[in-house]
Amino acid sequence: MQAIILEKARGPLLQAEMDKPQPGVGQVLVKLHAAALNHRDLWIRNGTYPTTRYPCVLGSDGAGTVEGIGPQVDPAWTGKPVIINPSLYWGEDRSGQGKQFQILGVPTQGTFAENICVPAANVYPIPEGYNYGQAAALPLGGLTAYRALFYRGGLRPFENLLITGIGGGVAGFLLTFGVKARARVYVTSSSDGKLQRALELGAEKGVNYTSKDWENQLLDLQPDGFDLVVDSAGGPNFTALLRLLRPGGRIVTFGATAGPIPETSPRQVFYKQASILGSTMGSPADFESMLDFVTEHSVRPLIDKVFKLDQTDAAFRHLEEQQRFGKVVLSIGDGAEQRPDRISDKE
């Protein structure tokens, strides 16, 4: 099979032939039709991810057709269009992952390839009406957003929700899910163009966080503060988010793209009765609930651009562009635009 191989940190992405994997006990072999990029892939490529092994095949997001099954797998899966849950070996406790937990794509083979073997427990039917590209764009970002908003953040209708750094894949799902859940959604970004796009997608207001008075602008919009803030950046602005909370408000954090959080006075937390909640990926129950949510509310992932598998290097460059809004998708064998029912008829 063809795969995109990263031989070393900061090295080139090479398209090469490698042996097609064979499904083991409890596994399925998926013929991939689309994959999607995440910042995790970028960090692995740059050598800044903590558990990287080289050479490797990147990619956590993918969708395709079950081509083969291993022992102890229901034969009914054969030929089925599937979306892959990239949250592997979560464990039995929904509140937190177990010791065996890992994310698909390093240390195991990822989805930037024509085939992949994954546990049968990690494949699900593709949501109705999705093409393969939309299905590939959903898993990691959708799961992360759903757990952060609802399981950890406890978002309720008509609450005031603040999403930082709109424009990325997870932030796009946070916005869409928040609007569908009838929250009043506010966003921040360093790009006025992204703020305008967020308004078009249902956000109430947006503020450019490069402005010196961005905190005051948000407080002018919500003088009593926000019920829930969801942040993926951390860094120097995190203490400002505490000030933006209403008494009894919650912050959910799932990333640190802006670096460590500066020293914060405990008084900022206890006097506000604030809850600071961490979140990472999600459990099988979160993934299933997320699929139910996108089906019930007819959610479609925001896709910024689609590249072919042999254009993966260009896709990475696009992932880093500041004006990008939404997911970057790889089409494998021209499958991204195909609907599962149509492509299945050909196979």
C-alpha positions in Angstrom: 0.0 0.0 0.0 1.0 3.7 -0.4 1.7 5.6 2.8 3.2 9.0 3.8 6.2 8.3 5.9 8.1 10.7 8.2 11.6 9.3 8.8 12.8 11.8 11.3 11.8 15.0 13.2 11.6 18.0 10.9 12.2 15.7 7.9 10.4 15.5 4.6 7.2 13.6 4.2 7.9 10.7 1.8 5.2 8.8 -0.2 6.4 5.2 -0.3 5.2 1.6 -0.6 4.8 -0.4 2.6 3.3 -3.7 3.6 -0.4 -3.7 4.0 -1.2 -4.4 7.7 -3.1 -7.5 8.6 -5.9 -7.4 11.2 -5.1 -9.1 14.5 -7.5 -10.4 17.1 -10.4 -8.0 17.6 -9.2 -5.7 14.7 -10.5 -4.6 11.4 -8.6 -3.6 8.2 -10.0 -0.3 6.8 -9.4 0.8 3.3 -9.1 4.6 3.9 -10.8 7.1 1.5 -10.0 10.2 3.5 -7.9 11.4 6.4 -7.6 14.8 8.1 -4.7 16.8 9.7 -4.5 18.0 13.3 -2.0 20.1 15.1 -0.8 16.9 16.8 0.6 15.8 13.4 2.4 19.1 13.1 4.0 18.8 16.6 5.1 15.2 15.9 6.6 16.3 12.6 8.4 19.2 14.4 9.8 16.8 17.1 7.9 18.5 19.9 5.5 15.7 20.8 6.6 13.7 23.8 5.9 10.1 22.6 7.2 10.1 19.0 8.9 7.2 17.3 10.5 7.5 13.9 10.0 6.5 11.2 6.2 6.8 11.5 3.0 7.3 9.6 1.1 10.3 10.9 -2.7 10.8 11.1 -5.3 10.4 13.8 -8.5 11.1 11.7 -9.8 8.8 9.0 -12.8 7.2 7.3 -13.2 4.4 4.8 -14.5 0.9 4.2 -13.9 -2.3 6.2 -11.9 -4.5 3.9 -11.0 -7.3 6.3 -11.6 -8.6 9.8 -9.5 -10.4 12.3 -10.5 -13.2 14.7 -13.3 -12.5 17.1 -14.8 -9.7 14.9 -18.4 -9.8 13.7 -18.3 -10.6 9.9 -21.1 -8.1 9.4 -18.5 -5.3 9.5 -17.0 -6.4 6.2 -17.7 -3.9 3.4 -19.2 -1.3 5.8 -18.4 2.4 5.5 -16.9 3.5 8.9 -15.5 6.4 10.8 -12.6 5.7 13.2 -12.6 6.8 16.8 -8.9 7.8 17.3 -9.1 7.5 21.1 -7.6 4.0 21.6 -7.8 1.9 24.7 -9.4 4.5 26.9 -10.4 2.1 29.7 -13.5 1.6 31.8 -13.8 4.9 33.6 -15.4 7.8 31.6 -14.0 10.4 34.0 -10.4 9.8 32.9 -8.3 7.6 30.6 -6.4 4.5 31.7 -2.7 3.7 31.5 -3.1 2.0 28.1 -4.6 5.0 26.4 -3.1 6.4 23.2 -4.1 8.4 20.3 -4.2 6.8 16.8 -1.2 7.7 14.7 2.1 7.4 16.6 3.1 5.2 18.2 0.8 3.1 16.0 0.5 3.6 12.3 -1.7 6.5 11.4 -4.3 7.3 8.7 -2.0 9.0 6.1 -2.1 5.7 4.2 -4.3 3.6 2.0 -5.0 1.1 4.7 -5.0 0.8 8.5 -5.8 -1.8 11.2 -7.7 -0.6 14.2 -9.7 -2.3 17.0 -13.2 -3.1 15.9 -14.4 -1.3 19.0 -13.1 1.9 17.4 -15.1 1.9 14.2 -18.6 3.3 13.9 -21.1 3.8 11.0 -20.6 7.1 9.2 -23.2 9.7 10.1 -26.0 9.9 7.6 -25.4 12.4 4.7 -21.7 12.6 5.3 -19.2 12.1 2.5 -15.8 10.4 3.4 -14.0 13.8 3.7 -16.6 15.1 6.2 -16.4 11.9 8.2 -12.6 12.0 8.3 -12.7 15.7 9.5 -15.0 14.8 12.5 -13.3 12.4 14.9 -10.5 14.0 16.9 -11.8 17.6 16.8 -15.4 16.7 17.3 -14.6 14.3 20.2 -12.3 16.9 21.9 -14.9 19.6 21.5 -17.9 17.5 22.6 -16.2 16.3 25.8 -14.9 19.7 26.7 -18.2 21.4 26.2 -20.7 18.9 27.6 -19.1 16.2 29.7 -16.4 18.4 31.4 -17.9 21.9 30.9 -21.5 21.0 31.5 -22.8 23.5 29.0 -26.5 24.3 29.3 -28.9 26.2 26.9 -28.7 30.0 27.1 -25.4 30.1 29.0 -22.8 32.6 27.9 -19.9 30.6 26.3 -16.5 32.1 25.4 -14.3 30.2 22.9 -10.7 31.4 22.5 -8.7 31.2 19.3 -11.5 30.6 16.7 -10.4 29.2 13.4 -8.8 25.9 14.2 -10.5 22.5 13.8 -11.6 22.0 17.5 -12.6 25.6 17.9 -14.9 25.3 14.8 -16.6 22.3 16.4 -16.9 24.2 19.7 -18.6 27.0 17.9 -21.0 24.8 15.9 -21.9 22.6 18.9 -22.4 25.6 21.2 -24.7 27.3 18.7 -26.7 24.0 18.2 -27.0 23.7 22.0 -28.6 27.1 22.1 -25.8 28.8 24.1 -24.8 32.4 23.5 -21.4 32.0 21.9 -18.6 34.6 22.0 -15.2 34.1 20.4 -11.7 35.6 20.3 -9.2 35.5 17.5 -6.2 37.5 16.2 -7.9 37.7 12.8 -10.8 40.1 12.1 -11.6 37.9 9.1 -12.0 34.8 11.3 -14.2 36.8 13.7 -16.5 37.8 10.9 -16.7 34.2 9.7 -17.6 33.1 13.3 -20.5 35.7 13.3 -21.8 34.2 10.1 -21.8 30.8 11.7 -23.9 31.9 14.7 -21.5 33.6 17.2 -23.0 36.5 19.1 -19.9 38.7 19.0 -16.1 38.4 18.5 -13.1 40.2 19.9 -9.6 40.5 18.5 -7.3 39.5 21.4 -4.4 41.5 20.0 -6.3 44.6 21.0 -5.0 46.1 24.2 -8.4 46.3 25.7 -9.7 42.9 24.6 -10.7 42.0 28.1 -12.7 45.1 28.6 -14.4 44.6 25.3 -15.6 41.2 26.4 -16.7 42.5 29.8 -18.7 45.3 28.0 -20.5 42.5 26.1 -21.1 40.4 29.3 -20.6 42.6 32.4 -21.5 39.7 34.8 -18.9 37.5 33.2 -19.1 34.2 31.2 -20.6 30.9 32.5 -18.1 28.8 30.6 -14.8 29.5 28.9 -13.1 26.8 26.7 -9.5 27.4 26.0 -6.8 25.6 24.0 -4.0 28.1 24.3 -3.0 28.6 28.0 -0.1 31.1 28.1 -0.2 34.7 29.4 -3.9 35.3 28.6 -5.1 32.5 30.8 -5.2 34.6 34.0 -7.4 37.1 32.1 -9.9 34.3 31.4 -10.3 33.9 35.2 -11.2 37.5 35.4 -13.8 37.1 32.7 -15.6 34.3 34.5 -18.8 35.0 36.4 -18.8 33.8 40.0 -19.3 30.1 39.9 -18.1 29.9 36.3 -16.0 27.2 34.7 -12.9 27.1 32.5 -12.1 24.0 30.4 -8.6 23.8 29.0 -7.5 21.2 26.5 -4.2 22.6 25.1 -1.2 24.8 25.6 -0.3 26.3 22.2 0.6 29.6 23.8 2.8 28.0 26.5 2.8 27.7 30.3 0.3 29.6 32.4 1.9 32.4 34.5 1.6 32.5 38.2 -1.9 32.9 39.3 -3.1 34.0 42.8 -5.3 31.3 44.4 -7.7 34.2 45.3 -8.6 34.5 41.7 -9.9 31.0 41.8 -11.5 30.6 45.2 -13.1 34.1 45.4 -14.7 33.5 42.0 -15.8 30.1 43.1 -14.2 29.1 39.8 -13.8 25.6 38.4 -10.8 24.9 36.2 -11.2 21.6 34.3 -8.8 19.7 32.1 -10.0 17.7 29.2 -8.2 15.4 26.7 -9.8 13.6 23.8 -12.7 11.5 25.1 -14.1 8.1 26.1 -16.1 5.7 23.9 -19.3 7.1 25.5 -18.2 10.6 24.6 -17.6 9.6 21.0 -21.0 7.8 20.7 -22.8 10.9 22.2 -20.9 13.1 19.8 -22.1 11.1 16.9 -25.7 11.2 18.2 -25.4 15.0 18.6 -24.1 15.7 15.1 -26.8 13.4 13.6 -29.6 15.0 15.7 -28.5 18.5 14.8 -27.4 17.9 11.2 -23.9 19.2 12.0 -21.3 19.2 9.2 -17.6 19.7 9.9 -16.1 23.0 8.7 -13.6 22.0 6.0 -11.2 24.6 4.8 -9.4 22.7 2.0 -8.9 19.2 0.6 -5.6 17.9 -0.7 -4.6 14.6 -2.3 -2.5 12.1 -0.5 0.6 13.0 -2.6 0.1 16.7 -1.6 0.5 16.0 2.1 3.4 18.4 2.4 1.3 21.2 1.0 -1.5 20.3 3.3 0.9 20.7 6.3 1.9 24.2 5.0 -1.8 25.1 4.7 -2.4 23.9 8.3 0.0 26.5 9.5 -1.6 29.4 7.6 -3.2 32.1 9.8 -6.2 32.6 7.6 -7.3 28.9 7.6 -10.8 28.3 9.1 -11.7 24.7 9.7 -10.2 21.3 8.9 -7.6 20.3 6.4 -8.5 17.0 4.7 -6.5 14.5 2.6 -8.4 12.6 -0.2 -7.1 9.1 -0.6 -7.8 7.6 -4.0 -10.2 10.5 -4.8 -12.5 9.2 -2.1 -13.0 12.4 0.1 -15.9 13.7 -2.0 -17.6 10.3 -2.4 -20.7 9.4 -0.4 -20.4 6.0 1.3 -23.4 4.5 -0.5 -22.0 5.4 -3.9 -18.4 4.3 -3.3 -19.5 1.1 -1.7 -21.4 0.2 -4.9 -18.1 0.2 -6.8 -16.3 -2.1 -4.5 
